[in-house]
């Protein structure tokens, strides 16, 4: 995980954040397809397509974006800032 999240510097913290993001995506019916650096690629409708894929993806993105302040706080705390 350090290679993907070198900016975190803490493998356990990085895995927690990935797990949080995956939970958000899955809650809205998607799956995290892969991680590209600190970015996640989530897909919706892969296993079963529904008419509201775009809406569910947008809701997942909004909820994932709301995680950012908590991630920043966790990073600052882990660095002793």
N, C-alpha and C positions, 0 to 999 in steps of 0.2 A: 504493500500500500504506500510506502514512503515514496516510491518512484512516481506514483500517480498523484500523491498529495504531499510533495516535498515542502510546500508552503505551510503545511500543518505541523510537521515535525513530530507527530505522535500517531503511530499506527492505530492504536486503540481509539483515539479520538476520531481519526479519519474513518474508521470502520463504522463508528456510531453514526456519523453524519451520512454515510452511504446508506446505512440501514434506515435512518429517518426518511431520507429521500425516497428510497424504494417503497417504504410503507405508504407514503403519500401517493405515489404513482399507482401502486397496487390498489389502494383504497378507491381510486377512481377508475379502476378497470384496465390499467396499463401494466407494462413490465419495463424494467430498466434493461435495455438491450445491451449496452456497454458503457463503460466509462472512458472518456477521452480527456486525459489530464484531470482537471477539476470539474469537467463538464459531464453531464449524464445524457445519454441518448435514450429516451423513453419512447415506446411504441404503444399504440392503441389500436385495437381491432385486428391484431395479428392472429389470435386463436379463434376469435368470434367477432365478426363485424356487426356493429350496431349503427343505427341512424344518428346517434348523438356522440360519435367519437370526438368530433371537434370540440364540443361543449365540455366533455369529460377531460380532454387534454388541457383545455384552457383552465378549467377549475384546478387541475393538478398543478399547473404552472403557477397559478396565483397562490395556492397553498404552499408550494415549494418555495416561492419567493418570500413568503412570510417567515420561513425558517432562517433567513439570512441574519437578522439581528441576533438570534440565539447562537448561531454559528460564530459570529464575530465575537460575542461575549465569551464563548467557550475557548476560542483561540487566544483571546487576550488573557483569560484566566490561566490557561495552560502555560502561557509564556511569562506569567507573573507580572503582568502589566496592570 
